[in-house]
């Protein structure tokens, strides 16, 4: 019984590590999608990116909270609120472009830092 419990715990730890790595890779895809927002796109694309960003930043906030990285948790949670598509925050096209570029750079740096630590 104890051996089975240890195997299950090890399996869960392995899955958590793989999910953590996956969220950083998905963050890179989001960075590319945010940079694509600099070009003229259909309105639906921007809504899709905002919805995806909300989910991804929410997952990141959860992971940072679980890892006790509170500053990153607050930043990711704030970005989830900023990008949520339900109650739109009107910043204007230029300001959204600036935000998109800054967030895309931050996501790439976060991924790079994670890869360097591994």
GROMACS elastic network, one bead per residue, 0.5 to 0.9 nm:
[ bonds ]
;  ai    aj funct       b0    kb
    1     4     6  0.52618   500
    1     5     6  0.63831   500
    1     6     6  0.88481   500
    2     5     6  0.50874   500
    2     6     6  0.63124   500
    2     7     6  0.87171   500
    3     6     6  0.51239   500
    3     7     6  0.62455   500
    3     8     6  0.86734   500
    4     7     6  0.50638   500
    4     8     6  0.61740   500
    4     9     6  0.86254   500
    5     8     6  0.50954   500
    5     9     6  0.61560   500
    5    10     6  0.85920   500
    6     9     6  0.50984   500
    6    10     6  0.61224   500
    6    11     6  0.85381   500
    7    10     6  0.51218   500
    7    11     6  0.61159   500
    7    12     6  0.86384   500
    8    11     6  0.50142   500
    8    12     6  0.61727   500
    8    13     6  0.86454   500
    9    12     6  0.51068   500
    9    13     6  0.62172   500
    9    14     6  0.86413   500
   10    13     6  0.50979   500
   10    14     6  0.61904   500
   10    15     6  0.86499   500
   11    14     6  0.50978   500
   11    15     6  0.62018   500
   11    16     6  0.86376   500
   12    15     6  0.50723   500
   12    16     6  0.61515   500
   12    17     6  0.86867   500
   13    16     6  0.50891   500
   13    17     6  0.62981   500
   13    18     6  0.87182   500
   14    17     6  0.51797   500
   14    18     6  0.62871   500
   14    19     6  0.86606   500
   15    18     6  0.50594   500
   15    19     6  0.60885   500
   15    20     6  0.85419   500
   16    19     6  0.50561   500
   16    20     6  0.61063   500
   16    21     6  0.86592   500
   17    20     6  0.50765   500
   17    21     6  0.63045   500
   17    22     6  0.85896   500
   18    21     6  0.51389   500
   18    22     6  0.60930   500
   18    23     6  0.87267   500
   19    23     6  0.61765   500
   19    24     6  0.87693   500
   20    23     6  0.53263   500
   20    24     6  0.66630   500
   20    25     6  0.89562   500
   20    60     6  0.85622   500
   20    63     6  0.73604   500
   21    24     6  0.53410   500
   21    25     6  0.64502   500
   21    26     6  0.87619   500
   21   111     6  0.88334   500
   21   114     6  0.83659   500
   21   115     6  0.89258   500
   22    25     6  0.50655   500
   22    26     6  0.60996   500
   22    27     6  0.84412   500
   23    27     6  0.60589   500
   23    28     6  0.88049   500
   23    56     6  0.73399   500
   23    59     6  0.76340   500
   23    60     6  0.70736   500
   24    28     6  0.65623   500
   24    29     6  0.89701   500
   24    60     6  0.84089   500
   24   107     6  0.79246   500
   24   108     6  0.87663   500
   24   110     6  0.76096   500
   24   111     6  0.55315   500
   24   114     6  0.79713   500
   25    28     6  0.51308   500
   25    29     6  0.66894   500
   25    30     6  0.87818   500
   25   111     6  0.71575   500
   26    29     6  0.50439   500
   26    30     6  0.62496   500
   26    31     6  0.86382   500
   26    56     6  0.76800   500
   27    31     6  0.61510   500
   27    32     6  0.87659   500
   27    53     6  0.86537   500
   27    56     6  0.71286   500
   27    57     6  0.85213   500
   27   104     6  0.85459   500
   27   107     6  0.59732   500
   27   108     6  0.76697   500
   27   110     6  0.87454   500
   27   111     6  0.75741   500
   28    32     6  0.64493   500
   28    33     6  0.86757   500
   28   104     6  0.78818   500
   28   107     6  0.63612   500
   28   108     6  0.60658   500
   28   111     6  0.71995   500
   29    32     6  0.51922   500
   29    33     6  0.62783   500
   29    34     6  0.86639   500
   30    34     6  0.60370   500
   30    35     6  0.85653   500
   30    49     6  0.76610   500
   30    52     6  0.77727   500
   30    53     6  0.68741   500
   30    56     6  0.82542   500
   30   104     6  0.74425   500
   30   107     6  0.81236   500
   31    34     6  0.50812   500
   31    35     6  0.62709   500
   31    36     6  0.86398   500
   31   100     6  0.81034   500
   31   101     6  0.82237   500
   31   103     6  0.72629   500
   31   105     6  0.72771   500
   31   106     6  0.85456   500
   31   107     6  0.62157   500
   31   108     6  0.69881   500
   32    35     6  0.51111   500
   32    36     6  0.61915   500
   32    37     6  0.87902   500
   32   104     6  0.71289   500
   33    37     6  0.65345   500
   33    49     6  0.67741   500
   33   104     6  0.85953   500
   34    37     6  0.51417   500
   34    38     6  0.74582   500
   34    46     6  0.87921   500
   34    49     6  0.71603   500
   34    53     6  0.89071   500
   34    97     6  0.85221   500
   34   100     6  0.53413   500
   34   101     6  0.70633   500
   34   103     6  0.79745   500
   34   104     6  0.62793   500
   35    38     6  0.56199   500
   35    39     6  0.80124   500
   35    97     6  0.82270   500
   35   100     6  0.64580   500
   35   101     6  0.62247   500
   35   104     6  0.67952   500
   36    39     6  0.57439   500
   36    40     6  0.84693   500
   36    41     6  0.82182   500
   37    40     6  0.71063   500
   37    41     6  0.69235   500
   37    45     6  0.81533   500
   37    46     6  0.68298   500
   37    49     6  0.84387   500
   37    96     6  0.89302   500
   37    97     6  0.72759   500
   37   100     6  0.74966   500
   38    41     6  0.84841   500
   38    96     6  0.88949   500
   38    97     6  0.59444   500
   38   100     6  0.79837   500
   38   101     6  0.84499   500
   41    44     6  0.81229   500
   41    45     6  0.63817   500
   41    46     6  0.74305   500
   42    45     6  0.55559   500
   42    46     6  0.72442   500
   43    46     6  0.54114   500
   43    47     6  0.65476   500
   43    48     6  0.88116   500
   44    47     6  0.50413   500
   44    48     6  0.60916   500
   44    49     6  0.86002   500
   45    48     6  0.50538   500
   45    49     6  0.61653   500
   45    50     6  0.85954   500
   46    49     6  0.51226   500
   46    50     6  0.61654   500
   46    51     6  0.86427   500
   47    50     6  0.50960   500
   47    51     6  0.61847   500
   47    52     6  0.85939   500
   47    85     6  0.64412   500
   48    51     6  0.51424   500
   48    52     6  0.60983   500
   48    53     6  0.84436   500
   48    85     6  0.85576   500
   49    52     6  0.50804   500
   49    53     6  0.59003   500
   49    54     6  0.84797   500
   49    83     6  0.84590   500
   50    53     6  0.50335   500
   50    54     6  0.61226   500
   50    55     6  0.87454   500
   50    80     6  0.87923   500
   50    82     6  0.87837   500
   50    83     6  0.50051   500
   50    84     6  0.58807   500
   50    85     6  0.57877   500
   51    54     6  0.51642   500
   51    55     6  0.64716   500
   51    56     6  0.87353   500
   51    83     6  0.71132   500
   51    84     6  0.59760   500
   51    85     6  0.58643   500
   51    86     6  0.88042   500
   52    55     6  0.52253   500
   52    56     6  0.60883   500
   52    57     6  0.84806   500
   52    83     6  0.87420   500
   52    84     6  0.87456   500
   53    56     6  0.50690   500
   53    57     6  0.58391   500
   53    58     6  0.81909   500
   53    79     6  0.80532   500
   53    80     6  0.66103   500
   53    83     6  0.62284   500
   53    84     6  0.75540   500
   54    57     6  0.53620   500
   54    58     6  0.59724   500
   54    59     6  0.86386   500
   54    77     6  0.87109   500
   54    79     6  0.72921   500
   54    81     6  0.68694   500
   54    82     6  0.79828   500
   54    83     6  0.55575   500
   54    84     6  0.51708   500
   54    85     6  0.79701   500
   55    58     6  0.50447   500
   55    59     6  0.62329   500
   55    60     6  0.86202   500
   55    80     6  0.70422   500
   55    84     6  0.84795   500
   56    59     6  0.51448   500
   56    60     6  0.61678   500
   56    61     6  0.85754   500
   56    76     6  0.88413   500
   56    80     6  0.77179   500
   57    61     6  0.59741   500
   57    62     6  0.85234   500
   57    75     6  0.88557   500
   57    76     6  0.51349   500
   57    77     6  0.63798   500
   57    78     6  0.84492   500
   57    79     6  0.63952   500
   57    80     6  0.50245   500
   57    81     6  0.87962   500
   57    83     6  0.88983   500
   58    61     6  0.50451   500
   58    62     6  0.62884   500
   58    63     6  0.87168   500
   58    73     6  0.89965   500
   58    76     6  0.67119   500
   58    77     6  0.59647   500
   58    79     6  0.83576   500
   58    80     6  0.56607   500
   58    81     6  0.86924   500
   59    62     6  0.50877   500
   59    63     6  0.62487   500
   59    64     6  0.86289   500
   59    76     6  0.85508   500
   59    77     6  0.89307   500
   60    63     6  0.50290   500
   60    64     6  0.60548   500
   60    65     6  0.84274   500
   60    72     6  0.85754   500
   60    73     6  0.72665   500
   60    76     6  0.62244   500
   60    77     6  0.80188   500
   61    64     6  0.51184   500
   61    65     6  0.60310   500
   61    66     6  0.85403   500
   61    70     6  0.87617   500
   61    72     6  0.71580   500
   61    74     6  0.70021   500
   61    75     6  0.77366   500
   61    77     6  0.53573   500
   61    78     6  0.89090   500
   61    80     6  0.84289   500
   62    65     6  0.50567   500
   62    66     6  0.61338   500
   62    67     6  0.86026   500
   62    73     6  0.70264   500
   62    76     6  0.87441   500
   62    77     6  0.84321   500
   63    66     6  0.50385   500
   63    67     6  0.61515   500
   63    68     6  0.85301   500
   63    69     6  0.86147   500
   63    73     6  0.77881   500
   64    68     6  0.60218   500
   64    69     6  0.50107   500
   64    70     6  0.66691   500
   64    71     6  0.85111   500
   64    72     6  0.62163   500
   64    74     6  0.87550   500
   64    76     6  0.83444   500
   65    69     6  0.58380   500
   65    70     6  0.60155   500
   65    72     6  0.82006   500
   65    73     6  0.55288   500
   65    74     6  0.86534   500
   66    69     6  0.77077   500
   67    70     6  0.84243   500
   68    71     6  0.89682   500
   68    73     6  0.82355   500
   69    72     6  0.56836   500
   69    73     6  0.61275   500
   69    74     6  0.88511   500
   70    74     6  0.61136   500
   70    75     6  0.85784   500
   71    74     6  0.52583   500
   71    75     6  0.63128   500
   71    76     6  0.86920   500
   72    75     6  0.50279   500
   72    76     6  0.60132   500
   72    77     6  0.83730   500
   73    76     6  0.52204   500
   73    77     6  0.59782   500
   73    78     6  0.84468   500
   74    77     6  0.50658   500
   74    78     6  0.59852   500
   74    79     6  0.85374   500
   75    78     6  0.50725   500
   75    79     6  0.61656   500
   75    80     6  0.86070   500
   76    79     6  0.50597   500
   76    80     6  0.61759   500
   76    81     6  0.87166   500
   77    80     6  0.50097   500
   77    81     6  0.63828   500
   77    82     6  0.86630   500
   78    81     6  0.50859   500
   78    82     6  0.61153   500
   78    83     6  0.86610   500
   79    83     6  0.60295   500
   79    84     6  0.83465   500
   79   103     6  0.87246   500
   80    83     6  0.53868   500
   80    84     6  0.59655   500
   81    84     6  0.52627   500
   81    85     6  0.88413   500
   82    85     6  0.85628   500
   82    88     6  0.81472   500
   82    89     6  0.69103   500
   83    88     6  0.79119   500
   83    89     6  0.80535   500
   84    87     6  0.69590   500
   84    88     6  0.70285   500
   84    89     6  0.86103   500
   85    88     6  0.56006   500
   85    89     6  0.85185   500
   90    93     6  0.88609   500
   90    96     6  0.87083   500
   91    94     6  0.78815   500
   91    95     6  0.56378   500
   91    96     6  0.60759   500
   92    95     6  0.55092   500
   92    96     6  0.61676   500
   92    97     6  0.86515   500
   93    96     6  0.51844   500
   93    97     6  0.61400   500
   93    98     6  0.87503   500
   94    97     6  0.50980   500
   94    98     6  0.63813   500
   94    99     6  0.87429   500
   95    98     6  0.50690   500
   95    99     6  0.62045   500
   95   100     6  0.85389   500
   96   100     6  0.59531   500
   96   101     6  0.85864   500
   97   100     6  0.50258   500
   97   101     6  0.62400   500
   97   102     6  0.86480   500
   98   101     6  0.52782   500
   98   102     6  0.62084   500
   98   103     6  0.85712   500
   99   102     6  0.51867   500
   99   103     6  0.59987   500
   99   104     6  0.83966   500
  100   103     6  0.52626   500
  100   104     6  0.59730   500
  100   105     6  0.85787   500
  101   104     6  0.50694   500
  101   105     6  0.61487   500
  101   106     6  0.85519   500
  102   105     6  0.52243   500
  102   106     6  0.61733   500
  102   107     6  0.86852   500
  103   107     6  0.61128   500
  103   108     6  0.86628   500
  104   107     6  0.51240   500
  104   108     6  0.63241   500
  104   109     6  0.86601   500
  105   108     6  0.51868   500
  105   109     6  0.61725   500
  105   110     6  0.85490   500
  106   109     6  0.50545   500
  106   110     6  0.60101   500
  106   111     6  0.85783   500
  107   110     6  0.50136   500
  107   111     6  0.61812   500
  107   112     6  0.85547   500
  108   111     6  0.51137   500
  108   112     6  0.60692   500
  108   113     6  0.85229   500
  109   113     6  0.59632   500
  109   114     6  0.84515   500
  110   113     6  0.51640   500
  110   114     6  0.61731   500
  110   115     6  0.86771   500
  111   114     6  0.50868   500
  111   115     6  0.62021   500
  111   116     6  0.86296   500
  112   115     6  0.50925   500
  112   116     6  0.61273   500
  112   117     6  0.86793   500
  113   116     6  0.50861   500
  113   117     6  0.62803   500
  113   118     6  0.87919   500
  114   117     6  0.52587   500
  114   118     6  0.64161   500
  115   118     6  0.52561   500
